[in-house]
Amino acid sequence: MEKNDDILPAFFCVPDITGFTRFIATADISFSKDFIAGLLRKLINANILKMSVGEIEGDAIFFYKVGRLPSVNQVAKQCKLLFKVFYDYVREVEKEDPENHEKHFADGQMGLKIIVHYGEISLANIKGRTKLIGEDVIITHKLLKNSIEENEYILLTQNYLDKIRKKDVSSWFHWDDLKKSSDIYDHIGEVGYWYIPFGEEAAISDVSI
């Protein structure tokens, strides 16, 4: 009989830099290297949920947390903080390097999106590194490419919302502003989710998401 002792419940939170490909293609390599490295460090340091880092994929940080699901309150605060850190860092560039800021950030060429999902994973140790395995890992990766037209947003999968049973979501994620959608992926099928457009103004405000 197959044992499932190694299957763990997992929360996923993946901040992803939008406009990354264009930025890398058009920016001076020394500037782009320093900017991306510095930004990723700041986003990782903003990890108030004490999540593990599964992977860093150039423009995305694959955070995950096994075990007890973080409260909706804390997830909302984490998402807002990640946006704030992103925009604080862009403003630093504006002060220290106005020429590059004008060229790459002034008209909103770059932004941030966050994927929030809940599911199951297995952890495999491969030469001292932890590898995440499971369909929900694939789903989280796939959702980085979706049909949402907005440049910046927080995406909450139906799996995540079903798990929390929408508890307190209206208080922390402005349920009335959430938009329902879904996408179909090869070998996975349809993945339902809700999303809320987000950005700099919301990130620096004192109100909840």
HELIX and SHEET records of a PDB file:
HELIX    1   1 PHE A   20  THR A   26  1                                   7    
HELIX    2   2 ILE A   29  ASN A   45  1                                  17    
HELIX    3   3 VAL A   72  GLU A   96  1                                  25    
HELIX    4   4 PRO A   98  HIS A  104  1                                   7    
HELIX    5   5 GLU A  135  LYS A  142  1                                   8    
HELIX    6   6 GLN A  158  ILE A  164  1                                   7    
HELIX    7   7 VAL A  169  TRP A  172  1                                   4    
HELIX    8   8 TRP A  175  ASP A  177  5                                   3    
HELIX    9   9 GLU A  200  ILE A  204  1                                   5    
SHEET    1   A 5 SER A  52  ILE A  56  0                                        
SHEET    2   A 5 ILE A  61  VAL A  66 -1                                        
SHEET    3   A 5 ILE A   7  THR A  18 -1                                        
SHEET    4   A 5 GLY A 111  ILE A 126 -1                                        
SHEET    5   A 5 ARG A 129  ILE A 133 -1                                        
SHEET    1   B 7 SER A  52  ILE A  56  0                                        
SHEET    2   B 7 ILE A  61  VAL A  66 -1                                        
SHEET    3   B 7 ILE A   7  THR A  18 -1                                        
SHEET    4   B 7 GLY A 111  ILE A 126 -1                                        
SHEET    5   B 7 TYR A 153  THR A 157  1                                        
SHEET    6   B 7 GLY A 189  PRO A 197 -1                                        
SHEET    7   B 7 LYS A 179  TYR A 185 -1                                        
END                                                                             
